[in-house]
Amino acid sequence: MPLTESIPEALAAIPRERWPRHIAVIMDGNGRWAQRQDLPRIEGHRRGVASVRRTTEECARLGIEQLTLYCLSSENWKRPQPEIDFLMHLLEQYMIEERTTIMENNLRVRMIGRRHGIPDQVLRELDKTVEMSSTNTGTRLNLAVNYGGRSEIVDAVRAIGQEIAAGELQPADVTEATIADHLYTAGLDDPDLLVRTAGELRISNFLLWQISYAEIWVTERCWPEFDEATLHASIADYARRNRKFGGLNG
């Protein structure tokens, strides 16, 4: 998709083929940002939604093919119930209020994660947005909700096991492609670039299979501070890296 505006200065000298096609983001630091501002944690989550909007719109404008956002991990259910309730409310609100933005930016929305445990009204609005955007042809926006990398692999193994038990698949025929086809992300390309905010240096059970060869970029900025310039910096840094995938140059 061509840019509708000028290419940012930070990216102007970088050949387009060196840009990442798929960016995944661990959106961290909402609570810490709020505490530094002497605000309640939930205000950090609210401000984080604005960063989601900025990032998705800019990825769409730049023509990034896929953007995957870590919205809610399977471990986040351990947080205080009022915070969980607010996060569910924010997700439902986002699915309703951002539909115009999603359609205007030609975004195609998809959820990855376990549906069990998510309130019915949230799933209803999420499904409606997914269906509404299903024929869009721009950036694919993948929302990881109630997602855990280990549980994703467990679910894939169970599904493959059922096919073997039913005689539909032989164990010797199981390949990496077989496993990939049974993950929540089936049909999606693996991320090229994994971005993590708030300076944390861990993967946090996110896309464990898919990020095998992703480049990792960490910023000290908390997610509510993540803006277009920070996104451009991550893309520029990615483009400078020498990706050999275990081989040798030349």
MARMARVO-553007 format. One record per residue: x, y, z of N, C-alpha, C in turn; residue in three letters; residue number from 1. Coordinates in steps of 0.2 Angstrom, whole numbers. Each point is the difference from the previous one (the first is absolute). Layout:
residues N
REC   n.px   n.py   n.pz  ca.px  ca.py  ca.pz   c.px   c.py   c.pz  residuo  num
REC      X      Y      Z      X      Y      Z      X      Y      Z      ALA  NUM
...
This chain:
residues 250
REC   n.px   n.py   n.pz  ca.px  ca.py  ca.pz   c.px   c.py   c.pz  residuo  num
REC      4     -6      0     -4      6      0      4      6      0      MET    1
REC      0      5     -5      4      6      0     -1      4      6      PRO    2
REC      5      4      2     -1      5      5     -4      6     -3      LEU    3
REC     -5      2      5     -4      6     -2      3      6      1      THR    4
REC      5      0      4      4      6      2      7     -1     -1      GLU    5
REC      5      5      1      7     -1     -1      3     -5      5      SER    6
REC      5     -4     -2      3     -4      4      4      3      6      ILE    7
REC     -1     -2      6      4      3      6      7      1     -2      PRO    8
REC      3      5      3      7      1     -1      4     -5      2      GLU    9
REC     -1     -3      6      3     -6      3      1     -6     -5      ALA   10
REC     -5     -1     -5     -1     -5     -4      2      1     -7      LEU   11
REC      1      7     -2      0      2     -7      6     -3     -4      ALA   12
REC      6     -2      4      5     -2     -4      1     -8      0      ALA   13
REC     -5     -3      3      0     -7      1     -4     -4     -5      ILE   14
REC      3     -4     -4     -4     -4     -6     -6     -3      3      PRO   15
REC     -6      0     -3     -6     -3      2      1     -7      2      ARG   16
REC      4     -4     -4      0     -7      1      4     -2      7      GLU   17
REC      3      5      3      3     -1      6     -4      2      6      ARG   18
REC     -6      2     -1     -5      1      5     -3     -6      2      TRP   19
REC     -2     -1      7     -4     -6      2     -7      0     -3      PRO   20
REC     -2     -6     -2     -6     -1     -3     -5     -2      6      ARG   21
REC      2     -3      6     -4     -1      5      3      2      7      HIS   22
REC     -3      4      3      2      3      7     -4     -3      5      ILE   23
REC      3     -2      5     -4     -3      6      2      5      6      ALA   24
REC     -5      2      5      2      4      5     -2     -2      7      VAL   25
REC      4     -1      4     -2     -1      7     -1      7      4      ILE   26
REC     -6      2      1     -2      6      2      1      0      8      MET   27
REC      5      3      2      2     -1      7      0      7      4      ASP   28
REC     -1      1      6      1      6      4     -5      5      1      GLY   29
REC     -7     -2     -2     -5      4      2     -1      2      7      ASN   30
REC      1     -5      4     -1      1      7      6      5      3      GLY   31
REC      6     -2     -2      6      4      2     -1      7     -2      ARG   32
REC     -2      1     -6     -1      7     -3     -5      4      4      TRP   33
REC     -5     -3      2     -5      3      4      2      2      7      ALA   34
REC      4     -5      3      3      1      7      4      6      0      GLN   35
REC      4      1     -6      5      5      0     -3      7     -1      ARG   36
REC     -7      0     -2     -4      6     -1     -4      1      6      GLN   37
REC      0     -4      5     -4      0      6     -7     -1     -2      ASP   38
REC     -1     -5     -5     -7     -1     -2     -1     -8      1      LEU   39
REC     -7     -2      1     -1     -7      1      2     -4     -6      PRO   40
REC      1     -6      1      3     -5     -5     -5      0     -6      ARG   41
REC     -7      0      1     -4      0     -5      0      5     -5      ILE   42
REC      3      6      2      1      6     -4      5     -2     -5      GLU   43
REC      5     -4      2      5     -2     -4     -2     -4     -6      GLY   44
REC     -5     -5      2     -3     -4     -5     -4      4     -5      HIS   45
REC     -3      5      2     -4      5     -4      4      4     -5      ARG   46
REC      6      2      3      4      4     -5      4     -5     -5      ARG   47
REC      0     -6      2      3     -5     -4     -4     -1     -6      GLY   48
REC     -7      1      0     -4     -1     -6      2      5     -5      VAL   49
REC      2      6      2      2      5     -5      6     -2     -3      ALA   50
REC      4     -3      3      6     -3     -3     -1     -5     -5      SER   51
REC     -5     -4      1     -2     -5     -4     -3      3     -7      VAL   52
REC     -4      5      1     -3      4     -6      6      3     -4      ARG   53
REC      5      3      3      5      3     -3      4     -5     -4      ARG   54
REC      2     -5      3      4     -5     -3     -4     -4     -6      THR   55
REC     -6     -2      1     -3     -3     -5     -1      5     -6      THR   56
REC     -2      6      1     -1      5     -5      7      1     -4      GLU   57
REC      5      0      3      7      1     -3      2     -6     -4      GLU   58
REC     -1     -6      3      2     -6     -4     -4      0     -6      CYS   59
REC     -7      1      0     -4      0     -6      3      5     -5      ALA   60
REC      1      6      3      3      6     -5      6     -3     -3      ARG   61
REC      5     -3      4      6     -2     -3      0     -6     -4      LEU   62
REC     -6     -4      0     -1     -6     -4      3     -6      3      GLY   63
REC      1      0      7      2     -6      3     -5     -5      0      ILE   64
REC      2     -6     -3     -5     -5     -1     -4     -3      6      GLU   65
REC      4     -1      5     -3     -3      6      2      3      6      GLN   66
REC     -4      1      5      1      3      7     -3     -4      5      LEU   67
REC      4     -3      5     -3     -4      5      1      3      7      THR   68
REC     -5      1      3      0      3      7     -2     -4      5      LEU   69
REC      5     -1      6     -1     -4      5     -5      4      5      TYR   70
REC     -6     -1      0     -5      4      3     -2     -3      7      CYS   71
REC      0     -6      1     -2     -3      6      3     -7      0      LEU   72
REC      5     -2      5      3     -6      0     -5     -5      5      SER   73
REC      1     -6     -1     -3     -5      4      2      0      7      SER   74
REC      5      3      2      3      1      7     -4      7      3      GLU   75
REC     -2      4     -4     -3      7      2     -6     -1      5      ASN   76
REC     -3     -6     -1     -6     -2      4      2      0      8      TRP   77
REC      6      0      1      2      0      7      0      7      3      LYS   78
REC     -1      5     -4     -1      7      3     -6      1      4      ARG   79
REC      0      5      4     -6      2      4     -7      0     -5      PRO   80
REC     -5     -3      3     -6      0     -5     -2      7     -2      GLN   81
REC      0      5      4     -2      7     -3      4      2     -6      PRO   82
REC      6     -2      0      5      2     -6     -2     -5     -6      GLU   83
REC     -2     -6      1     -2     -5     -5     -6      3     -3      ILE   84
REC     -5      2      4     -6      2     -2      1      6     -5      ASP   85
REC      4      5      3      1      6     -4      3     -2     -7      PHE   86
REC      5     -4      0      3     -2     -6     -5     -3     -5      LEU   87
REC     -4     -4      2     -6     -3     -4     -4      5     -3      MET   88
REC     -2      5      5     -4      6     -2      4      4     -6      HIS   89
REC      6      1      1      4      4     -5      0     -4     -7      LEU   90
REC      1     -7      1      0     -4     -7     -6      1     -3      LEU   91
REC     -6     -1      4     -7      1     -3     -1      7     -3      GLU   92
REC      2      5      3      0      7     -2      4      1     -6      GLN   93
REC      6     -3      0      4      1     -6     -3     -3     -6      TYR   94
REC     -3     -6      0     -3     -4     -5     -6      4     -3      MET   95
REC     -3      4      4     -6      4     -2      2      7     -3      ILE   96
REC      4      3      4      2      7     -2      5      1     -5      GLU   97
REC      4     -5     -1      6      0     -5     -2     -3     -7      GLU   98
REC     -7     -2     -1     -2     -3     -6      1      5     -6      ARG   99
REC     -2      6      1      1      5     -5      8      1     -2      THR  100
REC      4      0      5      7      1     -2      3     -6     -3      THR  101
REC     -3     -6      2      2     -6     -3     -2     -1     -8      ILE  102
REC     -6      2     -1     -2      0     -7      3      5     -4      MET  103
REC      1      6      3      3      6     -4      8     -2     -2      GLU  104
REC      3     -4      4      7     -2     -1      1     -6     -3      ASN  105
REC     -6     -3     -2      0     -7     -4      3     -5      4      ASN  106
REC      0      0      7      3     -5      4     -5     -7      0      LEU  107
REC      3     -5      0     -3     -7      1      2     -3      7      ARG  108
REC     -5      0      4      1     -2      7     -1     -8      1      VAL  109
REC      4     -2      4     -1     -7      2      2     -1      7      ARG  110
REC     -3     -5      4      2     -1      7      4     -7      0      MET  111
REC      5      0      4      4     -6      1      0     -1      8      ILE  112
REC     -2     -6      2      0     -2      7     -6     -4      1      GLY  113
REC     -1     -2      7     -5     -4      2     -7      4      1      ARG  114
REC     -5     -2     -2     -6      4      1     -3     -1      7      ARG  115
REC      1     -6      2     -3     -2      7      2      5      5      HIS  116
REC     -4      3      4      1      4      5     -1      8     -1      GLY  117
REC      0      1     -7     -2      7     -2     -7      1      0      ILE  118
REC     -3      5      4     -7      2      0     -3     -1     -7      PRO  119
REC     -6     -2      0     -4     -1     -6     -1      7     -4      ASP  120
REC     -2      5      4     -1      6     -3      7      3     -4      GLN  121
REC      5     -2      3      7      2     -3      1     -4     -6      VAL  122
REC     -1     -6      0      0     -4     -6     -4      2     -5      LEU  123
REC     -6      2      2     -5      2     -5      2      6     -4      ARG  124
REC      3      5      3      2      6     -3      6     -2     -4      GLU  125
REC      5     -4      3      6     -2     -4     -2     -3     -6      LEU  126
REC     -4     -5      0     -2     -4     -6     -4      5     -5      ASP  127
REC     -3      4      2     -4      5     -5      6      4     -3      LYS  128
REC      5      2      3      5      4     -3      4     -4     -5      THR  129
REC      2     -6      2      3     -5     -4     -4     -1     -6      VAL  130
REC     -6     -1      0     -4     -1     -6     -1      6     -4      GLU  131
REC     -1      6      3      0      6     -4      6      1     -4      MET  132
REC      6     -1      3      6      1     -4      3     -5     -4      SER  133
REC     -4     -6      0      3     -6     -3      2      1     -8      SER  134
REC     -3      4     -3      1      1     -7      5      6     -1      THR  135
REC      3      3      5      5      5     -1      6     -3     -2      ASN  136
REC      4      4     -4      6     -2     -3      6      3      2      THR  137
REC      0      4      5      6      3      3      4     -3      5      GLY  138
REC      3      3      5      3     -3      5     -4     -5      4      THR  139
REC      2     -6      2     -3     -5      4      2      2      7      ARG  140
REC     -6      2      4      1      1      7     -2     -6      4      LEU  141
REC      5     -3      3     -1     -6      4      0      2      7      ASN  142
REC     -5     -1      4     -1      1      7      1     -6      4      LEU  143
REC      5     -1      4      1     -5      4     -3      1      7      ALA  144
REC     -6     -4      1     -4      1      6     -1     -7      3      VAL  145
REC      1      0      7      0     -6      4      5     -5     -4      ASN  146
REC      6      3     -1      5     -4     -4      6     -2      4      TYR  147
REC      2     -6     -1      6     -3      3      4     -4     -5      GLY  148
REC      6      1     -1      4     -4     -5      0     -8      2      GLY  149
REC      1     -1      6      0     -7      2     -7     -4     -1      ARG  150
REC     -5      4      2     -7     -3     -1     -2     -1     -7      SER  151
REC      3      5     -4     -1     -1     -8      3     -6     -2      GLU  152
REC      6     -1      2      3     -7     -3     -3     -6      3      ILE  153
REC     -3      0      6     -4     -5      3     -6     -1     -4      VAL  154
REC     -3      5     -2     -7     -1     -4      2     -3     -7      ASP  155
REC      6      2     -2      2     -2     -7      1     -8      0      ALA  156
REC      4     -2      6      2     -7      1     -7     -4      1      VAL  157
REC     -4      3      3     -7     -4      2     -3     -1     -7      ARG  158
REC     -1      5     -4     -3      0     -6      3     -5     -5      ALA  159
REC      7      0      0      3     -5     -4     -1     -7      2      ILE  160
REC      1     -1      7     -2     -6      3     -6     -3     -2      GLY  161
REC     -5      4      0     -7     -2     -2      0     -3     -7      GLN  162
REC      3      4     -5      1     -2     -7      3     -7      0      GLU  163
REC      5     -1      4      4     -6     -1     -4     -6      3      ILE  164
REC     -4      2      6     -4     -6      3     -6     -1     -5      ALA  165
REC     -2      4     -4     -5     -1     -5      2     -3     -6      ALA  166
REC      7     -1     -1      2     -3     -6      1      5     -6      GLY  167
REC     -1      6      2      1      5     -6      7      3     -1      GLU  168
REC      4     -2      5      7      2     -1      5     -5      3      LEU  169
REC      5     -1     -3      5     -5      3      6      4      4      GLN  170
REC      2     -3      5      5      4      4      6      2     -4      PRO  171
REC      2     -5     -4      6      2     -4     -1      6     -5      ALA  172
REC     -6      1     -1     -2      6     -5      0      7      3      ASP  173
REC      1      0      7     -1      6      3      7      4     -1      VAL  174
REC     -1      6     -2      6      4     -2     -1      7      4      THR  175
REC      5      4     -1     -1      7      3     -6      4     -3      GLU  176
REC     -1     -1     -7     -6      3     -3     -6     -3      3      ALA  177
REC      0     -6      2     -6     -3      3     -2      3      6      THR  178
REC      5      1      5     -1      4      6     -2      7     -1      ILE  179
REC      3      4     -5     -1      7     -1     -7      0     -3      ALA  180
REC     -3     -5     -3     -7      0     -3     -5     -1      6      ASP  181
REC      2     -2      5     -4     -1      6      0      5      6      HIS  182
REC      4      5     -1      1      5      4     -5      6     -1      LEU  183
REC     -1      4      5     -5      5      0      1      5     -6      TYR  184
REC      7      0     -2      2      5     -5      0     -4     -7      THR  185
REC     -3     -5     -1      0     -4     -6     -2      5     -6      ALA  186
REC      4     -1     -5     -1      5     -6      3      6      0      GLY  187
REC      3      2      6      4      6      1      7     -1     -1      LEU  188
REC      4      5     -3      7      0      0      3      1      7      ASP  189
REC      6     -3      1      3      1      7      2      7      0      ASP  190
REC      1      3      6      2      7      1      8      1     -2      PRO  191
REC      1      5     -3      7      2     -2      3      4      6      ASP  192
REC     -4      4      3      2      4      6     -4      0      6      LEU  193
REC      3     -1      6     -4      0      6      3      6      4      LEU  194
REC     -5      4      1      1      6      4     -3     -1      7      VAL  195
REC      4      2      5     -2      0      7      1      7      3      ARG  196
REC     -5      2      4      1      7      3      2     -1      7      THR  197
REC      1      6      4      1      0      7      7     -3      2      ALA  198
REC      4     -2     -5      7     -2      2      1     -7      2      GLY  199
REC     -6     -4      0      1     -7      2      3     -4     -5      GLU  200
REC      4     -5      2      4     -4     -4     -2     -7      1      LEU  201
REC     -6     -2     -2     -3     -6      1     -6     -1     -6      ARG  202
REC     -1     -6     -1     -5     -2     -5     -7      0      2      ILE  203
REC     -1     -2      7     -6      0      3     -6     -5     -3      SER  204
REC      3     -6     -3     -5     -5     -2     -3      3     -6      ASN  205
REC      3      4     -5     -3      3     -5      2     -3     -7      PHE  206
REC     -4     -3     -4      2     -3     -6      7     -4      0      LEU  207
REC      0     -5      4      6     -4      2      2     -3     -7      LEU  208
REC     -4     -3     -3      1     -4     -7      2      5     -5      TRP  209
REC     -4      5     -1      0      5     -5      7      5     -1      GLN  210
REC      2      1      6      6      5      0      7     -3      0      ILE  211
REC      0     -6     -2      7     -4      0      5      4     -4      SER  212
REC     -1      4     -5      5      4     -3     -2      8      0      TYR  213
REC     -5      2      4     -1      7      0      5      4      3      ALA  214
REC      1      6     -2      5      5      3     -4      3      6      GLU  215
REC      4      1      5     -3      2      6      2      8      1      ILE  216
REC     -4      4      2      1      7      1     -3      2      6      TRP  217
REC      3      3      5     -2      2      6      1      8      1      VAL  218
REC     -6      3      2      1      7      2     -2      1      7      THR  219
REC      3      5      3     -1      2      7     -7      3      1      GLU  220
REC     -3      3     -5     -6      3      0     -6     -5      2      ARG  221
REC     -4      2      4     -6     -4      2     -5      1     -6      CYS  222
REC     -5     -5      0     -4      0     -6     -4      6     -1      TRP  223
REC     -3      4      5     -3      6     -1      4      5     -3      PRO  224
REC      7      0      0      4      5     -3      2     -3     -7      GLU  225
REC     -2     -5     -2      2     -3     -7     -3      4     -5      PHE  226
REC      4      3     -4     -3      5     -6      3     -2     -6      ASP  227
REC     -2      4     -5      2     -2     -7      8      0     -1      GLU  228
REC      3      5      3      7      0      0      3     -6      3      ALA  229
REC     -2     -2      5      2     -7      3      0     -6     -4      THR  230
REC     -6      0     -4     -1     -5     -5      5      0     -5      LEU  231
REC      1      6     -3      5      1     -5      7     -2      2      HIS  232
REC      1      2      6      7     -2      3      1     -8      0      ALA  233
REC     -5     -3      2      0     -7      0      1     -3     -7      SER  234
REC     -4      2     -5      1     -2     -7      7      2     -2      ILE  235
REC      3      6      1      6      1     -2      6     -4      3      ALA  236
REC     -1     -2      6      5     -4      3     -1     -7     -3      ASP  237
REC     -6     -2     -1      0     -7     -3      3      0     -7      TYR  238
REC     -1      5     -4      3      0     -7      7      0      0      ALA  239
REC      4      2      6      7      0      0      3     -6      2      ARG  240
REC     -4     -5      2      2     -6      2      2     -5     -5      ARG  241
REC      4     -5      1      2     -5     -5     -3     -6      2      ASN  242
REC     -5     -2     -4     -4     -6      2      2     -6     -5      ARG  243
REC      3     -5      4      3     -5     -4     -3     -7      1      LYS  244
REC     -5      0      5     -4     -6      1      4     -6      1      PHE  245
REC      6      0      3      4     -5      1      5     -2     -5      GLY  246
REC      0      4     -6      4     -1     -5      6      5     -1      GLY  247
REC      3      1     -5      5      5     -1     -1      4     -6      LEU  248
REC      2      6      1     -1      5     -6      4     -2     -6      ASN  249
REC     -3      2     -6      3     -1     -6      0     -7     -2      GLY  250
